[in-house]
Amino acid sequence: MNYQLSPQTANVKLGFMAASISSKETCPDACPLKKEGCYGAYGPINWIWTKVSKGTIGKSFGELLTSLKALPKGYAFRHNQVGDLMGLNNEIDTPKLRELTAAVKHLVAWTYTHKPIVQSDSVALANRKAIQEANQNGFTINISTNNIAEVDAALALGIAPVCTILPLGAANTSYTTNGAKVIKCPAQYRDNITCNSCRLCAVSNRSVVVGFEAHGAKTKQVSAAAA
């Protein structure tokens, strides 16, 4: 697996912060967007992602850790603009996740994962433990769900904050069947907001679910699935 780290990302949506990319083999088959709908599969971000995945550019895992440790205390770091947590396909590599968590403990660090966690098989159970441990040790990992209907099951685990996909035109505030509050990403409806200035997704013990309105090259398809 290969990684790319931008200490000062050029992504205007993220703002002035560090951001990484993990190679494509980290993405789980459990993610329904893997076959069609992933915003990372199209355009310039995919060109970079493909080069990272082939090893044309990027760093080894050890080099990634060294670079992250060198970032100043309190600096914002978004792990995985594209890609998922270390580990092939559906599995999380727990030892490597522990190493990453230790390397970013001085940063405001967060990410998202589509690795399976709600099922009762051994892979999902191991993933739950790894995600919970990372959140408890200062690295915020958001569980990504594909629509509001999936949110309650993820929240019931009590291991991590939850995010979800919203259909186009979704209200800024909505609620799940069990009454959990879902708020749309502020950067999607307010001016002059970036991930770095917001940092809501970096709060591991937040009381709300963050929803992201469908976006990317396959917006209509993703929106339909989220609805």
Backbone as CSV, one residue per row, in Angstrom:
resi,resn,N_x,N_y,N_z,CA_x,CA_y,CA_z,C_x,C_y,C_z
1,MET,0.832,-1.196,0.000,0.000,0.000,0.000,0.867,1.246,0.000
2,ASN,0.379,2.272,-0.646,1.148,3.492,-0.810,0.299,4.678,-0.355
3,TYR,0.983,5.760,0.028,0.290,6.915,0.592,0.879,8.207,0.046
4,GLN,0.035,9.220,-0.038,0.480,10.537,-0.462,0.062,11.533,0.612
5,LEU,0.969,12.377,1.050,0.650,13.392,2.045,0.931,14.777,1.490
6,SER,-0.058,15.650,1.582,0.120,17.056,1.210,0.077,17.868,2.505
7,PRO,1.213,18.380,2.977,1.221,19.153,4.230,0.375,20.423,4.145
8,GLN,0.269,20.967,2.927,-0.572,22.140,2.706,-1.410,21.865,1.459
9,THR,-2.580,21.281,1.654,-3.379,20.856,0.527,-3.848,22.025,-0.331
10,ALA,-3.941,21.772,-1.632,-4.454,22.768,-2.566,-5.967,22.671,-2.717
11,ASN,-6.592,21.739,-1.988,-8.037,21.551,-2.053,-8.736,22.705,-1.340
12,VAL,-9.427,23.552,-2.105,-10.046,24.738,-1.520,-11.179,24.388,-0.568
13,LYS,-11.795,23.203,-0.741,-12.871,22.803,0.168,-12.330,22.448,1.550
14,LEU,-11.116,21.906,1.577,-10.517,21.541,2.857,-9.947,22.741,3.583
15,GLY,-9.347,23.675,2.853,-8.698,24.815,3.479,-7.236,24.511,3.759
16,PHE,-6.596,25.394,4.503,-5.163,25.290,4.778,-4.926,24.224,5.840
17,MET,-4.554,23.042,5.416,-4.368,21.925,6.327,-3.630,20.810,5.609
18,ALA,-3.327,19.753,6.327,-2.686,18.584,5.714,-3.755,17.578,5.316
19,ALA,-3.492,16.849,4.248,-4.439,15.837,3.781,-3.663,14.713,3.110
20,SER,-4.219,13.523,3.181,-3.533,12.363,2.620,-4.419,11.623,1.624
21,ILE,-3.801,10.704,0.919,-4.481,9.781,0.010,-3.905,8.393,0.268
22,SER,-4.765,7.393,0.354,-4.314,6.005,0.487,-4.638,5.247,-0.787
23,SER,-3.824,4.288,-1.135,-3.999,3.570,-2.395,-5.333,2.834,-2.453
24,LYS,-5.761,2.532,-3.656,-7.118,2.043,-3.904,-7.435,0.712,-3.254
25,GLU,-6.420,-0.117,-3.008,-6.710,-1.427,-2.447,-7.194,-1.362,-0.997
26,THR,-7.114,-0.162,-0.378,-7.653,0.003,0.977,-9.175,0.112,0.968
27,CYS,-9.767,0.404,-0.182,-11.223,0.607,-0.248,-11.957,-0.729,-0.165
28,PRO,-12.959,-0.809,0.711,-13.657,-2.083,0.913,-14.723,-2.353,-0.131
29,ASP,-14.902,-3.624,-0.452,-16.011,-4.016,-1.318,-17.346,-3.715,-0.652
30,ALA,-17.334,-3.571,0.679,-18.564,-3.263,1.417,-19.110,-1.889,1.056
31,CYS,-18.302,-1.019,0.494,-18.756,0.322,0.109,-19.508,0.241,-1.210
32,PRO,-20.790,0.616,-1.243,-21.556,0.532,-2.490,-21.099,1.524,-3.550
33,LEU,-20.331,2.534,-3.142,-19.845,3.530,-4.095,-18.593,3.059,-4.831
34,LYS,-18.045,1.940,-4.403,-16.796,1.463,-5.003,-16.982,1.121,-6.474
35,LYS,-18.125,0.521,-6.818,-18.369,0.150,-8.204,-18.792,1.342,-9.047
36,GLU,-19.579,2.217,-8.461,-20.023,3.407,-9.190,-20.524,4.457,-8.210
37,GLY,-19.995,5.668,-8.362,-20.473,6.770,-7.537,-19.410,7.439,-6.707
38,CYS,-18.274,6.775,-6.490,-17.216,7.379,-5.688,-16.668,8.615,-6.405
39,TYR,-16.653,9.751,-5.690,-16.171,10.981,-6.329,-14.694,10.900,-6.671
40,GLY,-13.966,10.010,-5.980,-12.544,9.874,-6.248,-12.224,9.102,-7.511
41,ALA,-13.248,8.521,-8.131,-13.020,7.691,-9.321,-13.033,8.491,-10.613
42,TYR,-13.179,9.794,-10.511,-13.309,10.622,-11.709,-12.464,11.892,-11.568
43,GLY,-12.016,12.403,-12.704,-11.350,13.697,-12.738,-9.946,13.715,-12.170
44,PRO,-9.426,14.908,-11.865,-8.031,15.073,-11.425,-7.677,14.283,-10.171
45,ILE,-8.609,14.179,-9.214,-8.289,13.447,-7.995,-8.013,11.977,-8.308
46,ASN,-8.691,11.431,-9.310,-8.453,10.035,-9.690,-7.109,9.868,-10.372
47,TRP,-6.690,10.879,-11.103,-5.373,10.796,-11.742,-4.294,10.657,-10.661
48,ILE,-4.401,11.454,-9.625,-3.433,11.404,-8.533,-3.561,10.075,-7.783
49,TRP,-4.805,9.685,-7.503,-5.066,8.447,-6.759,-4.494,7.230,-7.489
50,THR,-4.631,7.215,-8.798,-4.104,6.109,-9.596,-2.581,6.047,-9.512
51,LYS,-1.927,7.204,-9.560,-0.472,7.242,-9.462,-0.006,6.767,-8.084
52,VAL,-0.730,7.180,-7.040,-0.398,6.725,-5.688,-0.559,5.211,-5.594
53,SER,-1.653,4.702,-6.158,-1.949,3.271,-6.086,-0.923,2.436,-6.842
54,LYS,-0.386,2.975,-7.928,0.625,2.269,-8.715,2.029,2.451,-8.154
55,GLY,2.176,3.373,-7.191,3.483,3.628,-6.616,4.324,4.596,-7.406
56,THR,3.717,5.238,-8.408,4.451,6.223,-9.215,4.825,7.430,-8.372
57,ILE,3.922,7.811,-7.481,4.188,8.879,-6.519,3.772,8.370,-5.143
58,GLY,4.180,9.092,-4.109,3.729,8.752,-2.774,4.819,8.225,-1.862
59,LYS,4.376,7.777,-0.671,5.280,7.366,0.381,4.923,5.965,0.881
60,SER,5.875,5.330,1.508,5.582,4.100,2.226,4.860,4.470,3.516
61,PHE,4.324,3.480,4.216,3.624,3.757,5.466,4.569,4.369,6.492
62,GLY,5.775,3.853,6.575,6.756,4.404,7.510,7.083,5.854,7.211
63,GLU,7.232,6.175,5.938,7.516,7.558,5.551,6.339,8.471,5.856
64,LEU,5.114,7.959,5.687,3.928,8.737,6.037,3.945,9.093,7.518
65,LEU,4.230,8.108,8.368,4.266,8.355,9.806,5.308,9.405,10.172
66,THR,6.480,9.303,9.566,7.551,10.272,9.845,7.116,11.686,9.475
67,SER,6.477,11.829,8.317,6.023,13.149,7.868,4.929,13.703,8.777
68,LEU,4.040,12.840,9.227,2.959,13.291,10.112,3.504,13.734,11.469
69,LYS,4.461,13.024,11.989,5.053,13.381,13.283,5.750,14.742,13.218
70,ALA,6.178,15.124,12.015,6.899,16.391,11.853,5.972,17.602,11.750
71,LEU,4.676,17.379,11.578,3.735,18.495,11.492,3.597,19.170,12.852
72,PRO,3.353,20.488,12.864,3.278,21.215,14.142,2.072,20.822,14.988
73,LYS,2.204,20.938,16.279,1.140,20.589,17.213,-0.121,21.402,16.940
74,GLY,-1.261,20.731,16.932,-2.536,21.407,16.722,-2.909,21.608,15.264
75,TYR,-2.039,21.184,14.356,-2.293,21.334,12.923,-3.430,20.401,12.507
76,ALA,-4.250,20.817,11.572,-5.375,19.999,11.111,-4.908,18.999,10.054
77,PHE,-5.387,17.766,10.190,-5.020,16.707,9.254,-6.242,15.879,8.909
78,ARG,-6.581,15.867,7.626,-7.660,15.011,7.115,-7.017,13.803,6.430
79,HIS,-7.161,12.648,7.053,-6.631,11.432,6.451,-7.607,10.926,5.397
80,ASN,-7.068,10.640,4.229,-7.834,10.043,3.132,-8.867,10.960,2.470
81,GLN,-8.363,11.855,1.624,-9.283,12.512,0.695,-9.959,11.443,-0.152
82,VAL,-9.194,10.445,-0.499,-9.694,9.228,-1.143,-8.905,8.054,-0.568
83,GLY,-9.512,6.883,-0.626,-8.924,5.723,0.018,-9.581,5.511,1.367
84,ASP,-9.209,4.442,2.034,-9.816,4.118,3.323,-8.713,3.759,4.311
85,LEU,-9.106,3.316,5.489,-8.133,2.951,6.508,-7.233,1.819,6.028
86,MET,-6.009,1.809,6.524,-5.047,0.793,6.120,-5.582,-0.609,6.362
87,GLY,-5.273,-1.479,5.429,-5.800,-2.839,5.434,-6.473,-3.120,4.106
88,LEU,-6.243,-4.314,3.560,-6.802,-4.652,2.256,-8.314,-4.869,2.325
89,ASN,-9.011,-4.336,1.343,-10.437,-4.569,1.172,-11.206,-4.238,2.443
90,ASN,-11.990,-5.197,2.985,-12.884,-4.920,4.113,-12.183,-4.853,5.464
91,GLU,-10.965,-5.357,5.541,-10.302,-5.466,6.835,-9.478,-4.230,7.181
92,ILE,-9.478,-3.904,8.465,-8.602,-2.858,8.988,-7.347,-3.521,9.542
93,ASP,-6.191,-2.983,9.192,-4.927,-3.450,9.752,-4.761,-2.760,11.108
94,THR,-5.156,-3.434,12.173,-5.180,-2.814,13.506,-3.807,-2.337,13.978
95,PRO,-2.741,-3.121,13.841,-1.430,-2.617,14.277,-1.014,-1.330,13.561
96,LYS,-1.271,-1.257,12.263,-0.908,-0.044,11.533,-1.795,1.132,11.942
97,LEU,-3.073,0.868,12.213,-3.951,1.940,12.669,-3.472,2.478,14.014
98,ARG,-3.005,1.594,14.869,-2.457,2.049,16.152,-1.229,2.935,15.940
99,GLU,-0.386,2.554,14.995,0.798,3.368,14.696,0.392,4.742,14.166
100,LEU,-0.599,4.763,13.287,-1.062,6.030,12.739,-1.670,6.894,13.840
101,THR,-2.460,6.292,14.703,-3.081,7.038,15.797,-2.022,7.678,16.692
102,ALA,-0.977,6.949,16.988,0.106,7.490,17.806,0.832,8.625,17.099
103,ALA,0.959,8.521,15.769,1.687,9.531,14.997,0.929,10.844,14.880
104,VAL,-0.401,10.801,15.038,-1.205,12.025,14.847,-1.776,12.551,16.157
105,LYS,-1.331,12.023,17.284,-1.919,12.407,18.570,-1.715,13.885,18.892
106,HIS,-0.733,14.518,18.272,-0.494,15.943,18.519,-1.257,16.827,17.540
107,LEU,-1.995,16.211,16.613,-2.721,16.949,15.580,-4.221,16.920,15.846
108,VAL,-4.958,17.770,15.135,-6.419,17.648,15.075,-6.679,16.776,13.851
109,ALA,-6.839,15.483,14.074,-6.849,14.518,12.971,-8.175,13.775,12.900
110,TRP,-8.659,13.626,11.676,-9.902,12.877,11.487,-9.958,12.235,10.109
111,THR,-10.856,11.260,9.970,-11.060,10.596,8.695,-12.441,9.948,8.698
112,TYR,-12.719,9.183,7.646,-14.008,8.492,7.481,-13.710,7.075,6.984
113,THR,-14.578,6.145,7.311,-14.362,4.784,6.824,-15.666,4.121,6.398
114,HIS,-15.557,3.372,5.302,-16.651,2.526,4.834,-16.371,1.055,5.138
115,LYS,-15.318,0.775,5.898,-15.056,-0.608,6.273,-16.276,-1.130,7.042
116,PRO,-16.663,-2.391,6.853,-17.864,-2.913,7.515,-17.711,-2.992,9.032
117,ILE,-18.776,-2.582,9.748,-18.714,-2.603,11.214,-20.021,-3.085,11.860
118,VAL,-21.139,-3.027,11.163,-22.413,-3.374,11.810,-22.728,-4.865,11.752
119,GLN,-22.050,-5.605,10.901,-22.305,-7.035,10.791,-21.744,-7.777,12.017
120,SER,-22.046,-9.060,12.126,-21.606,-9.844,13.282,-20.465,-10.800,12.959
121,ASP,-19.886,-10.707,11.753,-18.778,-11.598,11.397,-17.481,-11.117,12.046
122,SER,-16.465,-11.938,11.982,-15.207,-11.647,12.682,-14.517,-10.388,12.158
123,VAL,-14.611,-10.138,10.847,-13.976,-8.943,10.274,-14.625,-7.682,10.821
124,ALA,-15.952,-7.633,10.805,-16.660,-6.455,11.298,-16.404,-6.232,12.787
125,LEU,-16.377,-7.298,13.556,-16.131,-7.173,14.989,-14.731,-6.630,15.273
126,ALA,-13.755,-7.112,14.512,-12.387,-6.615,14.674,-12.292,-5.155,14.253
127,ASN,-12.997,-4.801,13.182,-13.002,-3.414,12.726,-13.590,-2.484,13.785
128,ARG,-14.654,-2.934,14.437,-15.276,-2.117,15.487,-14.275,-1.783,16.586
129,LYS,-13.583,-2.813,17.037,-12.622,-2.615,18.123,-11.518,-1.640,17.713
130,ALA,-11.046,-1.784,16.483,-9.963,-0.919,16.003,-10.428,0.533,15.911
131,ILE,-11.628,0.749,15.392,-12.167,2.105,15.243,-12.416,2.730,16.603
132,GLN,-12.998,1.971,17.521,-13.268,2.489,18.856,-11.973,2.877,19.563
133,GLU,-10.975,2.036,19.455,-9.689,2.300,20.091,-9.061,3.577,19.554
134,ALA,-9.096,3.754,18.248,-8.517,4.956,17.649,-9.236,6.213,18.141
135,ASN,-10.554,6.182,18.174,-11.312,7.336,18.654,-11.004,7.640,20.113
136,GLN,-10.844,6.615,20.914,-10.540,6.821,22.326,-9.149,7.408,22.534
137,ASN,-8.279,7.231,21.534,-6.898,7.702,21.656,-6.595,8.947,20.826
138,GLY,-7.650,9.647,20.400,-7.442,10.966,19.815,-7.474,11.073,18.309
139,PHE,-7.686,9.970,17.608,-7.803,10.018,16.152,-9.272,9.761,15.814
140,THR,-9.963,10.784,15.344,-11.397,10.674,15.097,-11.668,9.969,13.778
141,ILE,-12.301,8.811,13.871,-12.711,8.062,12.682,-14.223,8.075,12.623
142,ASN,-14.770,8.673,11.587,-16.209,8.729,11.381,-16.678,7.493,10.627
143,ILE,-17.735,6.866,11.123,-18.348,5.752,10.397,-19.197,6.335,9.275
144,SER,-18.939,5.935,8.043,-19.688,6.429,6.893,-20.861,5.512,6.595
145,THR,-22.075,6.066,6.598,-23.256,5.313,6.198,-23.769,5.873,4.883
146,ASN,-24.597,5.122,4.209,-24.975,5.464,2.838,-26.301,6.203,2.718
147,ASN,-27.046,6.257,3.815,-28.309,6.994,3.849,-28.767,7.066,5.301
148,ILE,-29.768,7.898,5.555,-30.230,8.101,6.926,-30.755,6.807,7.541
149,ALA,-31.305,5.924,6.719,-31.858,4.672,7.236,-30.793,3.802,7.911
150,GLU,-29.524,3.985,7.556,-28.455,3.176,8.121,-27.832,3.797,9.372
151,VAL,-28.177,5.044,9.662,-27.502,5.782,10.727,-27.737,5.175,12.103
152,ASP,-28.982,4.837,12.414,-29.301,4.369,13.764,-28.522,3.123,14.152
153,ALA,-28.345,2.200,13.212,-27.599,0.975,13.502,-26.136,1.285,13.818
154,ALA,-25.570,2.245,13.111,-24.180,2.633,13.363,-24.048,3.344,14.709
155,LEU,-24.998,4.216,15.009,-24.966,4.932,16.287,-25.128,3.985,17.467
156,ALA,-25.938,2.953,17.276,-26.221,2.015,18.363,-24.969,1.289,18.845
157,LEU,-23.946,1.210,18.008,-22.708,0.547,18.403,-21.969,1.339,19.477
158,GLY,-22.145,2.672,19.442,-21.533,3.527,20.451,-20.021,3.579,20.408
159,ILE,-19.452,3.405,19.226,-17.990,3.331,19.133,-17.349,4.541,18.472
160,ALA,-18.133,5.315,17.724,-17.542,6.378,16.915,-18.626,7.332,16.429
161,PRO,-18.244,8.549,16.021,-19.209,9.459,15.411,-19.629,8.928,14.041
162,VAL,-20.762,9.403,13.557,-21.333,8.866,12.326,-21.591,9.978,11.311
163,CYS,-21.360,9.658,10.050,-21.685,10.540,8.937,-22.601,9.784,7.978
164,THR,-23.256,10.516,7.087,-24.112,9.854,6.126,-24.199,10.656,4.837
165,ILE,-24.710,10.024,3.794,-24.950,10.696,2.518,-26.386,11.169,2.484
166,LEU,-26.580,12.387,2.011,-27.914,12.963,1.880,-28.267,13.125,0.407
167,PRO,-29.531,12.962,0.062,-29.940,13.189,-1.338,-29.927,14.666,-1.678
168,LEU,-29.887,14.979,-2.948,-29.919,16.372,-3.392,-31.172,17.059,-2.864
169,GLY,-30.996,18.278,-2.393,-32.126,19.049,-1.895,-32.525,18.723,-0.476
170,ALA,-31.733,17.915,0.211,-32.056,17.545,1.587,-32.055,18.788,2.475
171,ALA,-32.881,18.756,3.504,-32.947,19.869,4.451,-31.629,19.976,5.221
172,ASN,-31.351,21.178,5.724,-30.121,21.376,6.492,-30.144,20.595,7.804
173,THR,-31.327,20.315,8.312,-31.481,19.518,9.534,-32.561,18.469,9.308
174,SER,-32.269,17.250,9.684,-33.249,16.163,9.570,-33.032,15.208,10.733
175,TYR,-33.880,14.177,10.808,-33.809,13.251,11.942,-33.983,11.810,11.461
176,THR,-33.338,10.905,12.153,-33.481,9.484,11.842,-34.763,8.945,12.474
177,THR,-35.072,7.707,12.190,-36.252,7.065,12.775,-36.209,7.094,14.301
178,ASN,-35.013,6.927,14.859,-34.862,6.921,16.316,-34.650,8.303,16.906
179,GLY,-34.731,9.333,16.048,-34.644,10.701,16.540,-33.266,11.317,16.583
180,ALA,-32.276,10.658,16.008,-30.940,11.244,15.967,-30.928,12.436,15.011
181,LYS,-30.287,13.509,15.429,-30.240,14.729,14.622,-29.139,14.642,13.574
182,VAL,-29.495,14.938,12.339,-28.548,14.940,11.225,-28.471,16.358,10.671
183,ILE,-27.282,16.932,10.641,-27.124,18.264,10.071,-26.257,18.191,8.821
184,LYS,-26.649,18.941,7.820,-25.879,18.968,6.574,-24.535,19.653,6.816
185,CYS,-23.511,19.150,6.169,-22.178,19.760,6.243,-22.281,21.265,6.022
186,PRO,-21.857,22.088,6.989,-21.995,23.543,6.859,-21.358,24.117,5.599
187,ALA,-20.278,23.475,5.121,-19.594,23.982,3.927,-20.432,23.824,2.669
188,GLN,-21.501,23.020,2.738,-22.327,22.804,1.552,-23.459,23.822,1.421
189,TYR,-23.652,24.632,2.444,-24.724,25.632,2.311,-24.376,26.995,2.914
190,ARG,-23.172,27.125,3.454,-22.746,28.418,3.986,-21.475,28.868,3.279
191,ASP,-21.335,30.162,3.067,-20.161,30.717,2.395,-18.975,30.766,3.358
192,ASN,-17.786,30.719,2.766,-16.541,30.904,3.502,-16.321,29.897,4.623
193,ILE,-16.805,28.673,4.417,-16.573,27.592,5.372,-15.731,26.513,4.703
194,THR,-14.667,26.106,5.365,-13.843,24.994,4.883,-13.809,23.911,5.959
195,CYS,-13.273,22.765,5.613,-13.127,21.703,6.611,-12.274,22.175,7.783
196,ASN,-11.235,22.929,7.472,-10.341,23.392,8.528,-11.012,24.403,9.449
197,SER,-11.836,25.286,8.903,-12.486,26.289,9.751,-13.667,25.701,10.514
198,CYS,-14.234,24.607,10.010,-15.383,23.968,10.658,-14.939,22.942,11.711
199,ARG,-14.265,21.924,11.277,-13.721,20.861,12.133,-14.783,20.073,12.902
200,LEU,-16.026,20.137,12.490,-17.072,19.393,13.177,-16.816,17.894,13.101
201,CYS,-16.313,17.436,11.963,-16.053,16.008,11.789,-14.884,15.521,12.633
202,ALA,-14.128,16.457,13.214,-13.001,16.087,14.062,-13.426,15.834,15.502
203,VAL,-14.683,16.130,15.823,-15.185,15.967,17.192,-15.727,14.550,17.360
204,SER,-15.050,13.755,18.126,-15.420,12.340,18.243,-16.652,12.123,19.117
205,ASN,-16.897,13.018,20.061,-18.029,12.846,20.967,-19.183,13.793,20.667
206,ARG,-19.301,14.204,19.412,-20.358,15.158,19.064,-21.740,14.495,19.169
207,SER,-22.742,15.343,19.332,-24.107,14.850,19.543,-24.903,14.747,18.256
208,VAL,-24.315,15.146,17.129,-25.052,15.137,15.865,-24.335,14.293,14.816
209,VAL,-25.120,13.845,13.854,-24.601,13.149,12.683,-24.367,14.195,11.594
210,VAL,-23.267,14.095,10.880,-22.991,15.024,9.780,-23.398,14.367,8.468
211,GLY,-24.226,15.079,7.697,-24.672,14.561,6.412,-24.034,15.315,5.264
212,PHE,-23.629,14.584,4.236,-23.016,15.196,3.053,-23.945,15.009,1.858
213,GLU,-24.410,16.119,1.322,-25.269,16.034,0.143,-24.488,15.409,-1.010
214,ALA,-25.128,14.531,-1.749,-24.471,13.828,-2.860,-23.734,14.804,-3.766
215,HIS,-22.517,14.428,-4.160,-21.722,15.295,-5.029,-20.793,14.423,-5.867
216,GLY,-20.154,15.027,-6.832,-19.244,14.292,-7.705,-19.837,14.023,-9.073
217,ALA,-19.106,13.266,-9.869,-19.499,13.019,-11.258,-20.783,12.205,-11.367
218,LYS,-21.090,11.401,-10.357,-22.283,10.552,-10.363,-23.300,11.032,-9.335
219,THR,-23.452,12.340,-9.251,-24.307,12.929,-8.209,-25.719,12.382,-8.230
220,LYS,-26.328,12.293,-9.397,-27.736,11.858,-9.481,-27.886,10.423,-8.994
221,GLN,-26.963,9.553,-9.388,-27.044,8.156,-8.961,-26.851,8.022,-7.455
222,VAL,-25.888,8.763,-6.911,-25.616,8.709,-5.474,-26.803,9.285,-4.703
223,SER,-27.366,10.361,-5.221,-28.526,10.980,-4.584,-29.705,10.025,-4.533
224,ALA,-29.930,9.324,-5.630,-31.047,8.370,-5.687,-30.860,7.249,-4.676
225,ALA,-29.615,6.771,-4.542,-29.345,5.706,-3.577,-29.524,6.206,-2.148
226,ALA,-29.103,7.443,-1.889,-29.211,8.014,-0.532,-30.669,8.260,-0.168
227,ALA,-31.505,8.471,-1.164,-32.923,8.736,-0.904,-33.678,7.466,-0.572
